């Protein structure tokens, strides 16, 4: 496991990141506390959350609970300075959060203050926009994505006002860095251009889906990441559990994500299971734990900032930590790339 700078900031993060989206639903507080303790002990200093979390399911009743649990840990353990904490501002579409409104200059300070109260801290290390106001091709929307309705001048005006609001928060000391999520190459380039024009903080990272099963990032965004020092924070590196092998042969383990959402966000397809079988066979051939193989593949990508994994239980986290220093051989990488060509875009 490596420690890297977050974009062009002086914030140093581990290349594995503890995802907390199940804290408060599938993961009770006691187990969440154990995971945060274990992560720090293993050298994983980077934790990701969001104001809309927990998920599985997303609900108005539990919204914000993941931040609450992290905040309770901060107060009880007194180790705020050891953890780099990232959270996110929800965008339009969730009616129980600010009526489902867009991200604006007015909503940014409100959302930050609410997150700070839940996190029980006076600063957020990385503050991210969860998805663009204009829409996104992420979460299987790439099959029908149509940007022809977009109005670039309106989009730019909103970006400018948001950057200026973020700049005010940086100066106030409430946030240290700014990141994007579920973004495109064009969108990220606009944020970078406007920041370089002096409107506000430069984008430090992009949090998009990436795994052996979802490699959309390998094209234009990979080039942007490398040349602009905007690293990927990869979510769903285990493809919502598919790459662990726990759903092999039609199994649906009790308490697994598939029991709360059978389609796994559109990932549970026949072609996906064919791809999983190919990747599990590679792991077996090379004597690798499939979880360690999937995470190590992501860690090795040239554009990777950090790989965000989720563990429902502390025992799952223990298994992940056991493989934190795995490095894949050229032979394994060759086999993985061959499988990707045979099973590209399986969902």
C-alpha positions, 0 to 999 in steps of 0.5 A: 500500500502506498501513501500519495498526495491528493492531487496537487494538495499537500494532503497525503492519503493511503491508496486504499480508502475505507468506504462508509456507505453502509454505516448506519444500515447494514453496519451498526455503530459498534462494527463501524467503530471497529472498522475505523480502528482497524483501518488506522492500525493497518495504515488506511488513513482515508475515509469516504462518506456522504451526506446522503449515506447510508445506503442499502437502502437510501432513506430520509429516516437514516440520511446522515447517519454515516456522518453521525457515526464517524463523528461519534468515533472522532469524539470518542477516540480523539484522533481526528488528525490521523484520518483524512475525511472526505464527504459529499454534497448531494445534488438534484434528485433526492427529495429528502435532501433540500427538496432535491435541488441543484448544487448552488452557491447558496446550498454549499455553505448550508450543506457543509455546516450540516456535515460538520455538525454530524462529523463533529469536526471543524473541517472537512479534508476533501469536499466533493460534489456527488454528481453534476447538476447537468446529469451523468452517464454513470450508473449504467446511464451511459447506454442512453446518455444524451447531453444535447439538452445541455446549455454550456453558458448556464453550466459555466455560470453555475460552476463559477458561483460554486467555485467562488462559494467553495473558495470562501469555505477554504478561506474560512477553514471548513474545507481543505480540498475540492473533488468531483464525483460521477463526472466526465472528462468534459465536465472535469476540464471545465472545472479545471479551466475555471479554477485556473482562471482564478474562480476557486479551488482546483479539482483534486480528485474524481470519484467514479466507478472503476473495477475489472468489470467497469473500465470506462475510465481507461479512455479520456478520463485516464489521460486527463487524470495523469496529465492534470494530477487529478487522481481517480478515487475508484468506487465499487472496485469489487463490482458490488461484491460480484468480484468476491465470488460470493454470488457464484453459482447463483448464491445470495448470502444472507445479509449481502447487498443482493438481498436489499437490491437484487439488480446491484445497481444494474450490475447483476446481468448474465454477461456480468456473471460470465465475466466474473467466472473468467476473473475468478478462474484467473485468481484460482490459476495464480493462487490469489484471493479474488478480492485481493486481485481485484483491489490490487488491479485497481491500485496499480492503475497509473491514474489511481488516487485511492481505491474505495472499498466497502466492508459490511462487517469487520471480518470482511475488512480483515480479509481486505487488509490481509491483501493490502500490499499485494502486487500483481505480476505481469502474467496476472495483468496479461490474463486480466487484460485478455479477460477484459477484451473478451468480456468488455462492458458486461453491464 
